């Protein structure tokens, strides 16, 4: 009996610590399962949301390609070879769309490579947009469709000779004369004219000329002009419908203004979309790295 009793006590002493240790482990395991998976699923949800946002931001890029490819070129724009630039930018934007979405699809495998390629591409897109806006210090006259480039083209007399012939062939001033035959002086002054019509089809507003019809103006001797502010374009105006103000500086500036407006809009679009995509992809990269760290 004494031996049985002596044998029974050590067994009980061994079982008690084992049971206590198992209970302690069972108490610890739920704690880990409750904390880490909770954080993991929260990060997973954020990364999924950023992926959707990045994809949605890329859709306007694809839409702009359709706009550029199917948008009618402005009158005589082909003389500047801008339609070729338009096609080149469209191809570049298609590359941006597919590369950005490929980076989204492969972000779990190639985080660093994907973010580097996307950031380089979007930085180039941002820089080109700034150049079109004339806000880039690196802008020069060799970059097509930038403000300095347009300014250089204005003073190219050989090019302008071809442009004014093209403007005449489009019949802009002829159409203005036909639609304004019944308008009085006040009504014509209130008529909204395009920059080409205002610059090429009528004399500058500060010239001492009196309205007869849209393309015929008589000299008004009663109008007083200051010799210091006299506009040289007033002497270039002719009532001949083959001449009008095609040789005026206002005509050149008006045409360039109409032509440049499209590229300014494209510059604003490129800058805005580049900033949005850079923000979304950079945020997604940081969240992805966090997700890999806690998984």
C-alpha positions as CSV (number, residue, x, y, z in Angstrom):
1,X,0.0,0.0,0.0
2,X,2.8,2.3,0.9
3,X,4.5,1.6,-2.4
4,X,1.3,2.3,-4.4
5,X,0.8,5.5,-2.6
6,X,4.4,6.5,-3.1
7,X,4.1,5.6,-6.8
8,X,0.8,7.6,-7.2
9,X,2.0,11.0,-5.9
10,X,4.7,11.7,-8.6
11,X,2.3,10.9,-11.4
12,X,-0.2,13.4,-10.1
13,X,2.6,16.0,-9.7
14,X,3.6,15.5,-13.4
15,X,0.1,15.6,-14.8
16,X,-0.8,18.9,-13.1
17,X,2.0,21.0,-14.8
18,X,1.2,19.4,-18.1
19,X,-2.5,20.3,-17.9
20,X,-1.7,23.8,-16.7
21,X,0.8,24.3,-19.6
22,X,-1.7,23.0,-22.2
23,X,-4.4,25.3,-20.8
24,X,-1.9,28.2,-21.0
25,X,-1.1,27.4,-24.7
26,X,-4.8,27.1,-25.6
27,X,-5.3,30.5,-24.1
28,X,-2.5,32.1,-26.1
29,X,-3.5,30.7,-29.5
30,X,-6.9,32.4,-29.8
31,X,-5.2,35.7,-29.0
32,X,-2.8,35.5,-32.0
33,X,-5.6,34.4,-34.3
34,X,-7.8,37.3,-33.2
35,X,-5.1,40.0,-33.6
36,X,-3.0,39.2,-36.7
37,X,-5.7,38.0,-39.1
38,X,-7.7,41.1,-38.2
39,X,-4.9,43.4,-39.2
40,X,-4.2,41.3,-42.3
41,X,-7.8,41.5,-43.6
42,X,-7.9,45.2,-42.9
43,X,-4.8,45.8,-45.0
44,X,-6.1,43.4,-47.6
45,X,-9.2,45.5,-47.9
46,X,-7.3,48.7,-48.2
47,X,-5.0,47.3,-50.9
48,X,-8.1,46.0,-52.8
49,X,-9.7,49.4,-52.7
50,X,-6.6,51.1,-53.9
51,X,-6.3,48.6,-56.8
52,X,-9.8,49.5,-57.9
53,X,-9.1,53.2,-57.6
54,X,-5.9,52.9,-59.6
55,X,-7.8,51.0,-62.3
56,X,-10.6,53.6,-62.4
57,X,-8.0,56.4,-62.7
58,X,-6.5,54.7,-65.7
59,X,-9.8,54.6,-67.6
60,X,-9.7,58.3,-68.5
61,X,-6.3,57.7,-70.1
62,X,-7.8,55.2,-72.4
63,X,-10.7,57.5,-73.1
64,X,-8.3,60.3,-74.1
65,X,-6.7,58.0,-76.7
66,X,-10.1,57.6,-78.3
67,X,-10.6,61.4,-78.2
68,X,-7.2,62.1,-79.7
69,X,-7.5,59.5,-82.5
70,X,-11.1,60.4,-83.6
71,X,-11.0,64.1,-82.9
72,X,-10.9,66.1,-86.1
73,X,-7.7,68.1,-86.6
74,X,-8.0,71.8,-86.6
75,X,-8.0,73.6,-90.0
76,X,-4.6,73.5,-91.6
77,X,-3.1,71.8,-88.6
78,X,-1.4,69.3,-90.9
79,X,1.0,72.0,-92.0
80,X,2.6,71.8,-88.5
81,X,2.8,68.0,-88.6
82,X,0.8,68.0,-85.4
83,X,-1.4,65.1,-86.4
84,X,1.7,62.8,-86.3
85,X,2.4,64.1,-82.8
86,X,-1.2,63.4,-81.9
87,X,-0.9,59.8,-83.0
88,X,2.4,59.4,-81.1
89,X,0.9,60.7,-77.9
90,X,-2.0,58.3,-78.3
91,X,0.3,55.3,-78.6
92,X,2.2,56.5,-75.5
93,X,-1.0,56.8,-73.5
94,X,-2.0,53.3,-74.6
95,X,1.3,52.1,-73.2
96,X,0.6,54.0,-69.9
97,X,-2.8,52.3,-69.6
98,X,-1.5,48.7,-70.2
99,X,1.7,49.0,-68.1
100,X,-0.1,50.6,-65.1
101,X,-2.7,47.8,-65.1
102,X,-0.1,45.1,-65.7
103,X,1.7,46.5,-62.6
104,X,-1.6,46.2,-60.7
105,X,-2.0,42.5,-61.8
106,X,1.6,41.5,-61.0
107,X,2.1,43.6,-57.9
108,X,2.3,40.5,-55.6
109,X,5.2,39.1,-57.7
110,X,7.2,42.2,-58.8
111,X,6.6,45.0,-56.4
112,X,9.8,46.9,-56.9
113,X,10.1,46.4,-60.6
114,X,6.5,47.4,-61.1
115,X,6.6,50.6,-59.1
116,X,9.8,51.7,-60.7
117,X,8.5,51.2,-64.3
118,X,5.2,52.9,-63.5
119,X,6.8,55.9,-61.7
120,X,9.3,56.5,-64.6
121,X,6.4,56.3,-67.2
122,X,4.1,58.6,-65.2
123,X,7.0,61.1,-64.6
124,X,7.6,61.3,-68.3
125,X,3.8,61.9,-68.8
126,X,3.8,64.6,-66.1
127,X,6.8,66.3,-67.8
128,X,5.2,66.3,-71.2
129,X,2.1,67.8,-69.7
130,X,4.1,70.6,-68.1
131,X,5.8,71.3,-71.4
132,X,2.4,71.7,-73.2
133,X,1.4,74.2,-70.5
134,X,4.6,76.1,-70.8
135,X,5.3,75.6,-67.1
136,X,8.4,73.5,-67.5
137,X,11.8,75.3,-67.3
138,X,13.2,72.7,-69.7
139,X,10.8,73.7,-72.4
140,X,12.4,74.9,-75.6
141,X,11.5,75.8,-79.1
142,X,12.3,72.3,-80.4
143,X,9.5,70.6,-78.5
144,X,6.4,70.6,-80.7
145,X,3.1,72.1,-79.5
146,X,4.6,74.0,-76.6
147,X,3.9,77.8,-76.3
148,X,7.5,78.7,-77.3
149,X,7.2,76.4,-80.3
150,X,4.0,78.1,-81.4
151,X,5.6,81.5,-80.9
152,X,8.4,80.5,-83.2
153,X,6.0,79.3,-85.9
154,X,4.2,82.6,-85.8
155,X,7.3,84.4,-87.1
156,X,8.1,81.9,-89.8
157,X,6.9,83.8,-92.9
158,X,7.3,80.9,-95.3
159,X,5.1,78.7,-93.2
160,X,2.6,81.5,-92.6
161,X,2.3,82.0,-96.3
162,X,1.0,78.4,-96.7
163,X,-1.2,78.7,-93.6
164,X,-3.0,81.9,-94.8
165,X,-3.7,80.2,-98.2
166,X,-5.1,77.3,-96.3
167,X,-7.3,79.5,-94.1
168,X,-8.6,81.3,-97.2
169,X,-9.4,77.9,-98.9
170,X,-11.4,76.9,-95.8
171,X,-13.8,79.8,-96.4
172,X,-13.8,81.0,-92.8
173,X,-14.2,84.7,-93.8
174,X,-16.6,84.0,-96.6
175,X,-18.9,82.1,-94.3
176,X,-18.7,85.0,-91.8
177,X,-19.7,87.5,-94.5
178,X,-22.7,85.3,-95.6
179,X,-24.0,84.9,-92.0
180,X,-23.6,88.6,-91.2
181,X,-25.1,90.4,-94.2
182,X,-28.1,91.7,-92.3
183,X,-26.3,92.7,-89.1
184,X,-25.9,96.3,-88.2
185,X,-22.7,97.7,-86.6
186,X,-23.8,97.2,-83.0
187,X,-25.2,93.6,-83.7
188,X,-21.9,92.6,-85.4
189,X,-19.9,94.0,-82.5
190,X,-21.9,91.8,-80.1
191,X,-21.5,88.7,-82.3
192,X,-19.3,86.1,-80.8
193,X,-16.4,85.4,-83.2
194,X,-13.7,82.8,-83.2
195,X,-10.1,83.8,-82.7
196,X,-9.5,83.2,-86.5
197,X,-12.6,85.2,-87.5
198,X,-11.7,88.1,-85.2
199,X,-8.0,88.2,-86.2
200,X,-8.2,87.4,-90.0
201,X,-11.6,88.5,-91.2
202,X,-11.9,91.9,-89.6
203,X,-9.5,94.8,-88.8
204,X,-8.3,95.1,-85.2
205,X,-10.9,96.9,-82.9
206,X,-8.6,99.8,-82.2
207,X,-8.3,100.8,-85.9
208,X,-10.0,104.0,-87.2
209,X,-12.3,102.0,-89.5
210,X,-16.1,102.1,-89.7
211,X,-18.2,99.0,-90.2
212,X,-20.1,98.5,-93.5
213,X,-20.4,94.7,-93.4
214,X,-18.4,91.9,-92.0
215,X,-15.5,92.1,-94.5
216,X,-15.8,95.7,-95.7
217,X,-14.8,98.6,-93.5
218,X,-14.4,102.3,-94.4
219,X,-11.8,104.6,-93.0
220,X,-13.3,107.0,-90.4
221,X,-11.4,110.3,-90.3
222,X,-13.3,111.4,-87.2
223,X,-11.8,108.7,-85.0
224,X,-8.7,110.0,-83.2
225,X,-5.8,107.6,-82.7
226,X,-2.7,108.0,-80.6
227,X,0.5,107.7,-82.7
228,X,2.2,106.0,-79.7
229,X,-0.3,103.3,-79.6
230,X,-1.2,103.0,-83.2
231,X,-1.6,99.5,-84.4
232,X,0.4,98.7,-87.6
233,X,-2.1,96.1,-88.5
234,X,-4.5,98.9,-89.4
235,X,-2.4,99.7,-92.5
236,X,-2.4,96.0,-93.5
237,X,-6.2,95.7,-93.6
238,X,-7.6,95.5,-97.2
239,X,-11.3,95.3,-98.2
240,X,-10.2,92.8,-100.9
241,X,-11.7,89.4,-99.8
242,X,-8.5,87.7,-101.0
243,X,-6.4,89.9,-98.6
244,X,-8.5,91.2,-95.7
245,X,-6.2,90.9,-92.6
246,X,-4.4,87.7,-93.5
247,X,-1.1,89.5,-93.3
248,X,-1.9,91.0,-89.9
249,X,-0.1,89.9,-86.7
250,X,-3.6,89.6,-85.1
251,X,-4.4,86.9,-87.7
252,X,-1.3,84.9,-86.9
253,X,-2.0,85.2,-83.2
254,X,-5.7,84.3,-83.5
255,X,-4.9,81.2,-85.5
256,X,-2.2,80.1,-83.1
257,X,-4.5,80.7,-80.2
258,X,-7.2,78.5,-81.7
259,X,-4.6,75.8,-82.5
260,X,-2.9,76.0,-79.1
261,X,-6.1,75.7,-77.0
262,X,-6.4,71.9,-77.8
263,X,-2.8,71.3,-76.7
264,X,-3.2,73.3,-73.5
265,X,-6.2,71.2,-72.6
266,X,-4.2,68.0,-73.3
267,X,-1.4,69.4,-71.1
268,X,-3.8,70.0,-68.2
269,X,-5.2,66.4,-68.6
270,X,-1.7,64.8,-68.7
271,X,-0.6,66.7,-65.5
272,X,-3.7,65.9,-63.6
273,X,-3.9,62.2,-64.5
274,X,-0.1,61.7,-63.9
275,X,-0.5,63.1,-60.4
276,X,-3.6,61.0,-59.6
277,X,-1.9,57.8,-60.9
278,X,1.4,58.5,-59.1
279,X,-0.5,59.0,-55.8
280,X,-2.7,55.9,-56.2
281,X,0.2,53.6,-57.3
282,X,2.6,54.8,-54.7
283,X,0.0,54.4,-51.9
284,X,-0.8,50.9,-53.2
285,X,2.9,50.0,-53.2
286,X,3.3,51.0,-49.5
287,X,0.1,49.1,-48.5
288,X,1.4,46.0,-50.4
289,X,4.7,46.1,-48.6
290,X,2.9,46.4,-45.3
291,X,0.6,43.5,-46.3
292,X,3.7,41.3,-47.0
293,X,5.3,42.3,-43.7
294,X,2.4,41.2,-41.5
295,X,1.4,38.1,-43.5
